Amino acid sequence: MPLKEIQERVDSWIRQYKLGYFKPFESLARLTEEVGELAREINHLYGPKKKKSTEDVKELSDEIADVLFAITCLANSLNIDLDESFNKMMHKIENRDENRWEKK
């Protein structure tokens, strides 16, 4: 699914509610919270900190999707086209980092 479709789907869902999008700083706080949850799961799976027996098992893919939703909400609230921004960023790193690492 293209990022534009993701943005449109999120926007359709958000617009059905009177509250609408959170303010940018509130969206950033939400994004930070979701990234923290993702970091915690990665630490449990691949890092030294193991889950407590009382903690629920969470799917890493669900945590990544939560981050995607939060970043999409932030972008939408600021009228940022993620397809355009992503393509611009890829162009930058494809040129800047073309010979940065050893290729296969």
Buried (B, 14 or more C-beta within 10 A) or exposed (E): EEBEEBBBEBBEEBEEEEEEBBEEEEBBEBBEEBBEBBEBBBEBEEEEEEBEEEEEEBEEEEBBEBBBBBBBBBBBBEEEBBEEEEEEEEEEEEEEEEEEEEEE
